[in-house]
Amino acid sequence: MTRYLRDNRGMALILTILIISLIVALTLQFNTSMRSNLYAAANLRDGIKLRCIARSGFNGALAVLYEDAASGNVDTLRETWAHARIFSENSASLFDEGRFLVEITDLSGRIQINQMVDKDGKYSDSQKRILTRFLNSPEFDLEPEEVDNIVDAIKDWIDQDSETTRFGAENAYYQTLEKPYTCKNAPIEFIEELLFVKGITKELFYGSRERLGISYYLSPHGNGMININTADPLVLRALSDQIEQDLSEDMVIYRENEDNDLSEPGWYKNVPGMSHVTIDPTLLTTSSNYFEITSAGLKGTMSKRVMGVVERKEGAIKILSWRVE
């Protein structure tokens, strides 16, 4: 009888230990779950807050562009909109936590690829020459034959017919790929569409450590006139066969000088060594209508970005596209 009672006491002890272990395990699991939920809620809260901060920066950029339009129709890189990062520096004082970092890019200073094809589906010779010169730049390391093929393929992607232009590509090519898709046969809406065009690789589009990418210099927006006051040196070189690298750099130096008048696109002839250079005047302007705004909400290591393309016309600003990353 005594042994039987002693055995029961041992079983009770084991059961007690098992129950306590189970309670501890459940408590730890509950604690871990609660902490995960707490962190998730905090991240969600911070994400919403950073998105709002980023949108505040975006709206601030819209106000800067609107105010700039009221001051005149000449746009240069000397203006406030071109130095949006400066007004971003004081943004931390506007919020309890976080700040924004804004950048405004003039898309009118880029090559506007949709203008390479006219309303009849034919090449616009002047626009084709600009794009061809640009792609032949040594920075992209393309052979002349590759350049011609890419230019033809871009035309076929944009024009409305299904006839292949020389070495371009239409559905007959795209439908035979491992993952087939249809040739758009319509104007490009987003520059990333070029990644679907025959001959344009991710390395060519985005660039690499060794080479620049073409995406920074091209835009689907615009009427074909390039703002000579804001265009990158690579784009400036594409405006004429007579503009070498050193001359394009001299143009940049000239337009940085506050004493030089940039109100008329013909100012380039005042640059030393460029009096003999001729650029088709129908390709040049000194005003801009399309801008890309990138606003990042920042807090510690966290960030949220808002990006959008806007059209500024006759004093009004219209948002053409918008995305949150």
N, C-alpha and C positions, 0 to 999 in steps of 0.2 A: 504493500500500500504506500509506504514511504517513497519507494523508488518511482512509483507511478506519478506521484505528486511532483517529485523532483523533475521528472521528464517533462511534465506540463509547464513547469516554470521555465524550462529551457526553450520550449517551443514559443512561449509567450514573448520571451526576450528576442528570439529571432524574428517573430512577426513584428514586434515593435521596431526593431532595427530596419526591417524591410519597408514598413510604413513611413518611418522617418526619412529613409533614403528616397522613397517615391515622392514625398512632399518636397524634399530639397530639390530633386530633379525638376519637378513641375514648377517650383518657385523660380529656379534658375532659367528654365525655358520661358516662363512667363515674363521674367525680367528682361531676357534677351529680346523677346518679341516686343515688349513695351518700348525698349530702347530703340529698336529698329523702327517702330512706328513713330516714335518721337523724332528720330532723325529724318525720317521720310517727310513728316509734317513740317519740320523746320526747313528742309530743302525745298518743299513745295512753297512754303511761305516766302523764302528768300528768292525763289525763282520768279514768283509773281511780282515781288518787290523790284527785282532787277529788270524784269520786263517793263514795268511801269517807268523805271528810271531811264531805260533805253528809249522808250517812246517819248519821254520828256526831252531827251537830247535830240531826237528826230524832229519833234515839233519846233525846238529851238533852231534847228538848221533850216526848217521851212521859213521861219521868221527872218532869218538872216538873208536868205535868197529873196524873199519878198521885199525887204528893205533895200537890198542891193538894186533890184529892178527899178525902184523909185528914184535912185540916184543917177540913172543913165542906162544906155543900152550897150555900153562898151564893157566887156568882161576880160579881166586879166588876172594873172596869178598874184598881183599885188593887193587884191581886194580881201576884205574880211572873210568872205565865204571860203577862200582858198586857204585860210589859216584857221579853220574851225577848231583844230586841236588847242589853239590858244584859249578860246573862250571855254573849252572843256576843263581847263586847269582849275577853275574856281567852282566847278560843279559840286564838289564835295560839301560846300557850304550851304547848298540848297536842300540837302537831305540829312536825316538823322544818321543813316548808314548808307554807304555806297556813293558812287559817282558815275558820270558817263564820260565816254570818249567818242567824239564825233569826227567824222571825216566826210568832206564833200568833194566829189570828183566830177569834173566837167566832161560829160560824154560827147559834147560838141567838138572837143579837141581830139577825138578819135576818128578812125576811118569807119565810115558808115556803110556797112556791107550790103544792106538791102538796096542801096542806090546804084549798085553795080548793074542791076537789071532794070530796064525801062518798062513802061506800061505795056509795050508790045512783046515783052519777053526777050528782047535783044540786049546785047551788051551796051552799056554806057561806056564808050571808049575811054573817056577821061577817068572815070571811077575804076575801070579795069586796070588802067596803067598805074594808078596809085597803089592798088592792092598788089599788083605784080611786083612793083618796085619794093614795096614793103616786105613781101615774102622772100624776095631775093636778097634781103639784108644778110650780111655774113653772120649776124647773131643767131640766125635760125638754122644755118648749115644745111640749106636745101639746094638740091641741084636744080638748074633752070627747068628741066623736064618735069621734076616733081612739082615745082611752082605752077607751071602751066596746067598740070593735071588737077591740082587742088583748086585753082581758080575756076576751071571748067566745072568741077564737081560742085562748087558752091553755087555757081550759076544754075546748074540743073536742080539743085535743092530748092532754089528760090523761084525759078520761072514756073509757069503754070502748065507747060506742055510736058509730054512724056518722051520727047525726042532727045537723045543723048548728044551733048555738045562735045564734039571731038573726043577727048579722053576723059570726059566727065562720067556721071553715073546717074541712072534712073532706076526704076523698079527692077529692071532686068538684072541689075547688079545686087541691089539691096535684098531682094527676095531669095537670093542664092546663098546668103550668109548663114553661118551656123545658127544664129538667132535672127531670123529674117524680120524686116520691118519695111514700112512703106516710105518711099521718097515723099517729102512734104509737099513739094510743088506750090509753095506759098512763102511769103516773106517770113524771115526769122523773127521770132518774138523775144527769145532769150538767147544770149550769146552762147550758152552751154549747148545749144542745138548743134553747133558746129562739130561737136564730138561724134555726131552721127554721120557726118559727111565723109565720104571716101577720101582717104589720104591724111586726115587730121587725127593724129594720135594724141593720147593724154599728155605725153611729153611735149609735143609741139604746142598743144593748147595751154597747158599749165606751166610748162617750163621745167627745168631741173636745176641742180646745183651748177651744172656746166653751161646751161643755155637759158635764155629768156623764153617766156611763153607768149603766144600771140594774143591771148585773151585780153590782156591789159590794154591793148592798143586798138581794139575793134569794138564796135557798138552796132546794135540793130536799129538804133534811133537816130533820126536826123534827116535833113533834106539834101545831104551830100556836101554841104559847105562846112569846111573845117575851120574852127577858130584858131587862127595862127598865133594868137596871144597865149593860148593854153596848151597847144599840142606838144606832145613829147618829142624830143629830138629825133627819135626813130620815125615818127610820123612826118616831121618836117622834111626829113631826107626823102621821103616817098613823094613829096609834092613836085619834085623836078629832078631830072637826071643830072642837073648842074649843081645840086646841093650835096656836097660831101660831108663827112662827119664833122670836120673842123668848122665848116660854115654853119652847120646846124647848132653847134655849141656856141658859136659867136652870136647867133640869133637869140639864143636863150640868155646870154649875157646882156645883149642889147635891151631885151624887153624887161630885164630885172632892174634896169636903171630908171629910177623915178623921174629923171629929167627927160626921158625919151617919150614922145607922143605915139601911142599905139591905137589911136582912134580909127585910122585907116589901114586896111590890110597891106597897102603898098609900102608900109614902113620898112619892110625887109630890104628894099633897095638902098636904104641908108646904112645898112650894116657894111662895114669895111670888107671889100672883096666881093660884094654881091650886086654891084651895079649892073653887071651883065646878065644876071639871072632873071629868067622870066617864068612866072607861075600863072597858070590859067586863072584869071580873076574870078571866074564863075565857081571856083573851088574854095575861095577864101571868104572868111567873114571875121569880124572882131566881136561878135556877140554870141551868146550861148542860150540855148533853149532847153537842153536836157542835162540833168544832173543825177548822179547816184549818191544817195546818202546812206552812210553806215554809222549806226549808233550802237555802242556797246555799254550795257549797264554792268558796273564792276563792283565787287565786294570781296576783298581778300583774294582767294584763288577762284572764286566763282564769277561767271560772266554770262550774260544773255545778249544776243545781238539782234538788232532790227535793221533790215536793209530795204531800201525802196528806190525806185526810179521815178523821178518827177519831171513834168514838162512845165516850163515857165514861159507863158505867152501872153503878151499884152497885159502885163501886170498881175495876171492870175496864175496860180500854181495848181496843177492837177497831178495826183498820184497815179502813175501808170501801173506799177506793180509793187508788191509788198510781201515780205516774208520774215518770219521770226526763226532764228536758229538757237 
